[in-house]
Amino acid sequence: MLPTAALLVLAASAAARDNSSCDAFCGRQFRQTAEGGARVVGGQAARHGAWPWVVSLQYFTFHDNRRYHACGGTLLNSQWLLTAAHCFREKKQVYEWRLIFGARDIEYGSNRPVKPPMQERYVERIVIHDRYRPGMEVNDIALLKITPPVLCGRFVGPGCLPQFAAGPPSIPQKCWVIGWGYLRENALRPSPVLQEARVDLLDLDMCNSTQWYGGRIYSTNVCAGYPHGRIDTCQGDSGGPLMCKDSVENAYVVVGVTSWGVGCARAKRPGIYTSTWPYLNWIASKIGYSALKPIQIGPSRPSTPSDATKPPPSTSSSLVRPPIRPPIRPPDHSPDRPPYDSLLRPPIRPPIRPPDHSPDRPPYDSLLRPPIRPPGRPPANPPWYFQPQPLPPSPRPPSGLHPRPPPLNPPPSGHRPPHAPLPPLIGGHPQALSFAKRLEELMEILKGKTFINIRGNYGSRQTPQN
């Protein structure tokens, strides 16, 4: 049996290892994931600690101090994480973001501090690829600098990247995707539990064929999913990792970053990911080659890495750029070009914004209750229950009664006969009184008055003539 001092030394060394700078191991699972048909869309929850490098990027609202999950990310070391550039199209400031590490369950719109083993951090710097083009969705990759540095341990650890000479991932191959995105297309909010999915890497030429994506995919993309659909990433999974397991090192290598796709889990519409291998030089130039080397594993096949700073040629018919909706004008919808909302995996917006219009969802204006209009101003197009109804026919006099005789001296046409002014109401200005009070005072006045005008006696009921 070990003495107490030895146990304390072991505990201290374990604590020191738990609070390391995340440089020891990468891509190692502390809890094995379930082998089966786990899915992000309509899927199965991941075990806590199965994917310690996944990060939840959350919007932060200052008026109520709440956090809303928007995108995913991959932890590279204690100070940097990898994600997608399009997550920052609307939220570009570092103070608008919060980073949650070591999480499995998240609360959408929470304003409470996170509990261990989760860690909350701030964003010190947002580094978007120099040649990222929102209208083209090429170079859809970004880095975030974390402050203060995150502490690695059982539930927080770095992910791995491929070697410089590894080349594109081999096809076919079984890989994994994870995230807190929608469980189904057109869902209202992200999943509260981390989801995982096993997908196939698909041939890029097949994904770019006419019946699939019709030339919208670049050579720097990775296509993953199934021809029949049903398993896919969705909105809110953007920036998360596409991982393939290295059989030699027994670790997962991040080969792609979730970028876009048409709908979610549709047939012949798999997920499109930004390949990490062409951007290794760019990543190293931002975080340092010494920081990148410890997290690179995998086979070193003889291959020439492409220039990550050079976008693919735009003249090729197989490299048609996917459309995107500018923030100040509506998208250009055309028969052969789907709208931006169905292509990009946009970050999930907080519930203070109206939902996007989609064919399966009625427009936002039809979901809201119309504002109450001020009295006296009818609506421009009143509904049927506000339309004026026809008046009922005039009642016929009872038998034995005769209609009222015509006036003796009818006034000239267009002339309104003068009326005797009414005496002032008791109690001051009539508008200062309630309707019931005014009616009561008027009845008191009428009891002792008889009004005579040119049309006859209006103060008494007409007597039938025999």
Secondary structure, DSSP 8 states (H G I E B T S, - for coil): ---HHHHHHHHHHHHHHHTB-S-S--S--SS----S---TTTTEE--TTSSTTEEEEEEEETTTTEEEEEEEEEE-SSSEEEE-GGGGSS--SGGGEEEEES-SB--TTB-S---TT-EEEEEEEEEE-TT-BTTTTBS--EEEEEES---BSSS----BEE-TT--S--SS-EEEEEES--SSTT-SS--SB-EEEEEEEE-HHHHTSTTTTTT---TTEEEEE-TT-S----TT-TT-EEEEEETTTTEEEEEEEEEE-SSSSBTTB-EEEEESGGGHHHHHHHH-HHHHGGGEES---S-----TTS---SSSTT--------TTS----BTTB--HHHHB------TTS----BTTB--HHHHS------TT---SS--GGGS-----------TT-------SS---TT-----------TTS-GGGS-HHHHHHHHHHHHHT---EETTEE-SS------
